[in-house]
Amino acid sequence: MKITRAHHIAIICSDYATSKDFYTRILGLPVISEVFREERSSYKLDLQIPGGTRIELFTIPGSPARPSYPEACGLRHLAFAVPDIGAAIAELVAQGIAVEPVRIDPVTGRKFAFFADPDALPLELYEE
């Protein structure tokens, strides 16, 4: 097997309008497609991340809340590469998004900081 890249990351949200606004307006991800799946009474929104990877944003009625603290097994967080972490943080803070203090990766020496989506999914900014 040869994996060539990550194709998509699937995220289930509790409030479609709030999450759609967060990922499109605040994070600036363009919409590829948006579908209401009547048989499931749910939405599926495909968003483009630069570089080719997508986010699939779903609504699934009755989904339980994500256990975050203490962290549960499974996907820990989603990281976005940015050229200037200070500028990226300033944009988020200007939109009312709380961002944790910048840390330094002890292995790479790169700066990173965490914030969360509307359902408390941990997201990371990682300076390239």
N, C-alpha and C positions, 0 to 999 in steps of 0.2 A: 504494500500500500504506500502511496505517496500523497500526503496531504499538501496542497499547494497554498492554501490560505484559509482563514476563517470566513465562512460564507455569511452567517447571520447569528445574531444573539436574540433569543426570544425572551420577552419580558411580559408578564401578566400585570395589568394595572387594576386598581380598584375604581378609579374615576377617569373615564376615557377623556373627557374634555380637559381636565386638569393635566393629565399626563401628556396628551397631544400638545397642549400649549407649552408645557415644560420642554419637551424634546424638540419641537419645531421652532418656537419663538425664542425661548431662553437659550437653548443649546444650538439653535440654528441649523438643525438637520433637515434637509429637503425631503418632501414626501415623494415616494416612488409610486405608491398606490394605496388606496383606502377602500376597504370592502366591509359592508355589513353582512354578516353571515346569518341570515334569517333563521335557518334551521337550528343554530346554536344560540341565537339571540345575543350575538357578540360581534365586536369589531376586530378587524385585523388591519393595522397600519404599518406599511413598510417604509422605513426611513433609510436614507443613504448616509453612510459615514464615509468621509474621504478615504480613498484607497480601495474601495470596493466592498467592504463589509457592510452589512445591513443590520438594522434593528427591526425586529418584528414585534410590534406592540399589540398585545391582545387584551380583550376583556373576556373574562370567563365568569359568568354569574355564580356567586356563591363561593368564590375562591377564598381560602383562609388567608389571614395576614401572614406576611413573611416573618419568620423568627430571626431577629437580628442580634439581640443582646441577651444572653451570650450568643455568639455566632453559632449557627447550625452547620452541619456538614453540607457540602454542595458548593455552588458558585459563591465565591466570597465577595467579589466586586467586579465592576467593569471599569477599565482604565482608558482614558482618552489622551492621546499624545497632543501636546500643545507646544508651539515654539517659544512662548513667553508666559510662564505661569503667573507672574504678577499681573499682566494685562488680563489674562483669562479670569483670575480671581476677582479683579476689579469689575469685570463685566457681570459676573455672577452676583456679587455683593450689591451692585447697582440695581439688580433685578429682585433683591430681597432674599437671595439664597445664602444661607449660612455655610461658610467654608471653614474647615478646621485649619489650624496653623500649618504653615509649610514645614515639611520635614525633608531631610536629606537621606537618600537611599545609601546605606553604608557600603554597599557593594559597588554601585555605579557612580556615586557622587552626584546623582541627578536630584533635582527638587521635585517633590510631589505633595499633593494635598487632597483631602477627601471632602466630599459634600454628598448630598443624598437627593434622590428623585422624590416625587410626591408620596411614594409608598415606602420611603425609607430604604430603598435599595442603595447600598453604598456605591458611589461613583468616585473615580479618582482622576485628577489631572496629573499628567506626568510630563515634565518638561524635557523635550528632545535636545 
